[in-house]
Amino acid sequence: MRQIIWVKGLWYNLMKRNWLIVMFVLLLVGCEYKLSSTDIVNSHGDITNLAIFERFVENVNQGFEDEIRIVTYTIEGDPLLHELQFDGEELLSTIDTRHDEFGSGNVDTTTCKFIVAKENNDQIDYELRGCEETNRMNTVLTIRN
């Protein structure tokens, strides 16, 4: 009887250790960023899927629900993720810097009322306005002419 208890205890300890390893691996995999074919990607001014972004801005202006994710790469090549969700009335803006080795490693979320295009000499800056959180960078995307 004692051997069976010991075997069960050993089995339990092995399963517990393996469970912890599996959970650790899943945690690491879950934190990985995977590029989607619909992501708007800004790689140092070279922007892909710009039509998806422009359609999102139109949908916001017309009051239609929509959502996008903008991926901006740092000089070191780390992705900064900016998700925008529009529910027909408000924009939910979520900036994720956890994948930036030199960034703050935070996820920052706020709500905003609208998005505007601010034209300068050689570029258009798309900015969020009417945001609850006022002490953050609200430029969503910059397009150079």
N, C-alpha and C positions, 0 to 999 in steps of 0.2 A: 504494500500500500504506500509506503513511504517513497519508493522509487517512482511510482506513478505521479505522486504530488510533485516530486522534484522534476520529472520530465515535463509535467504541465507548467511548472514555474519557469523552466528553461524555455519552453515553447512560448510562453507569455512574454518573457524578456526578449527573446529574438524577434517576436512580432512587434513588440513595442519599439525596439530599436529600428527595425525596418520601416515601421509606420512613420517614425520621426524623419528618417532619411527620405522617404517618399514625399512627405509633407514639405520638407525643405526644398526638394527638387521642384515640386509643383509651385511653390512660392516663387522660386527663381524664374521658372518658365512663365508664370502669371504676370510677372513684372516686366517681361520683355515687350518691346514695342514691335508691332508688325505693320508695315506699310500696307495700306489698302489701295485698290485701284481707283477709288473715288477721292482719295486725299488730295488736297491742294498742297503742293510741295513747293516751298520757297528755298532754293539752294543758292544762297548768295545773290539773289536777284533773278535767277533763272527759275521761272514759275511754270509748273505743269498743272493741268486741269483748271486753267483760268476760267473756262466757260462754266464750270460747275460753280465757281465762286460768284461769277457775274449773275448766274441764275438764282443763287441764294440771295444776293442783294436785291434782285427784282422781287423775289418771293416775299422778303421782309417788307419791302416798300408797298407791296400789294396786300399784305396781311395774311399770306399763305404760310402754313407751317412748313418748316424745313430744318435741316441740320447739316453741318459740314464739320470737317476736321482739317485744320491747317497745320502742316508740319514745316517748321522753320529750322534749318540746320545752322548750328553755331560754326564758328571758324574752325573749331576742333572736330566738327562733324557729328556732334551730338544733336539728337532731335528735341525740339521744344514743341509740345503738342498744345494746340489751341482748338478746343471744341466749342462750336456755337450751335445752340439749339433755339429755334424760334417757335413759340407755341401759338402764334397768331396775335399776341399782344406784347410779349416781352422776350428779350434775348437772354438766354442763360449762357454766360461766358465762363469757360473753365480752362485755365492755363495750367499745364502739367510740366514741371521742370525736373521731375525725378530722374529723367534719362540724361540730363546734362551733368557731366562730371564736375564742372566748375560752378554750377548754378546752386540755387537755394535748396533744391530737392523737395519743393512743395507743390501742392495742388491748390490753386486759388480760384474760387468761384464767386461770381457776382451776377447780378441781373442788370440789364441796361434796357433803355427804351427804344433806341434806334441806331442805325449805322449810317454814317455820312461819308461821302467822297470829297476830300479836300484836295483841290488841284493846286499844285505849285508849278514852278517853271518847267521842270523836267520830270515830274512824277505826280502820281495820284496816291494819296494816303487815305486808306479806308479806316475810319475811327469809330469806336463805340461812343455813344453819347447818352446822357441821362442815367449814368451808372450809379448804383448804390455805393460802391467802393470807389472813392475818388483819388486815392493815392497809388494808383497803379497805371502801368503803361496800357493805354487803350487803343493803340494802333494795331489793327488786325493784319493788314497787308499793305505793302507799298509796291506800286507798279511804276517802273521807270519807262518813260517814253523813248 
